[in-house]
């Protein structure tokens, strides 16, 4: 098993978040509101090879941060909000959205 330092994990999580946000904004700019055109092949390749593995790593890292911060978020009364931010958001972006899409929805939900 490969051991990863916390600095490398933090850089990977930051890269995954910035990459997904940047790709989402670029795809939103390129899409016309009335068109039902799907994502391009290049967007699918970048999504499959770069964004999805980084978002999966961000989900695992977010889970670890959630577990560590659970006592503090329980005392503060925001366990649900922290779980949604640290685990559910990157998990939906990694595993729920269609390949190359910018919105965390399945293709048939558009």
N, C-alpha and C positions, 0 to 999 in steps of 0.2 A: 504494500500500500504506500502511496506517495504521501509524505508529510509536507504540509504547507504552512509557512509562517503566517502569522496574523497580518503582517504588512502586505504579503503577496495576495492573501485572500481579500484584504480591503481594496487593493488596487484592482483586482478582478471584479469585485462587486461594483466599484465606481465605474469601471469601464463598461460593464454590462448595462448599468443604468443609463449612462451617458450615450452609449451606442443605441440602445433601444429608443431613447427619447429623441435622439438626432434622426434616426431612421424614420420614426413615426412622424416627425415634423416635416421631413423631406417628402415622404409619401403623401402627407396631407396637402402639401403645397402643390404637388404634381397632379393630384386627383381633382377633376372637375366635379362639382356637386351633383350634377344630373347624370353623370355617366356611371354605368355599372361594370366598368372595366376591371379585370382582376389585376393582381400584382404582376410585375414584369418577371422574366426569368432571372435577371440579375438580382432582383430583390429577394427572390426565393433562394437563390444560391447563398447570398450573404446571410440571409436569415438562418438557413440550415447549418451552415458551416461556422458562423461566427456568433450570431446573436443567441441562438437557442442553447448552445453549450454554456455560454457566459451567463445567460439567464437561469439555467439549471444550477450552475454554481452559485449564483446569487440567491437562489431559493434555499440551497443547503446552508449557505453562510447566514442568511436571514433567520433560518431555523435555529442555528447555533446562538445567534445574538438574542433571539427571542427567549430561548431557554435560560440564558445567563441573566437576562433582564426581567424574567418573569416575577421574581419576588417584588421588585420595585414597581412594575406595572400593576401588580395585584394590589399593592399598598396604595397606589395612585388611582386605582379603579378604572384603568383603561387597557385591560388585557385584550379585549376584542379589537380595539383600535390598533394596538401594537401587533397583534397577530395578522390583521389585515394588511398592514403596511409592510411588515417584515417578511411574511410568508405568502399570503394569498396574492398580492399584487404581482410579484415576480413569477409565482407559479402559474398564474393565469396567462401572463405574457409568454411564458416558456411552453406551456402544454395545452392551452385552450384555443389560442387564436390560429387561424389558418396560416399556412406557410407563405411568408412574404407580406401578410396583411399587417396593418398598423394598429388596428383596434383589437382588443382582447375579446373577440367574439368568434364563434364558429362561423364558417362560411354560410351555412344555411340560416343563420340568425340575422343577417344583414337586412 
